[in-house]
Amino acid sequence: ARRRAGEVKGILQHLGLSTAIRTQWNRSTFSTR
């Protein structure tokens, strides 16, 4: 159970990072245009 929880946490963190990068990238593109 602990191992699964860690995996889920890692996936959630990865998703959060990807979304944050996406929002930043979108912001930069919008500001450029």
C-alpha positions, 0 to 999 in steps of 0.5 A: 500500500505504501509503495502504491501511495508513493507512486500515486504521489509521484504521478500527481507531482509530475502532473502538477509540474507538467501543468505548471510548465504548460501554463507558463509556456502558454503565458509566454506565448500569449505575451509574445503575441 
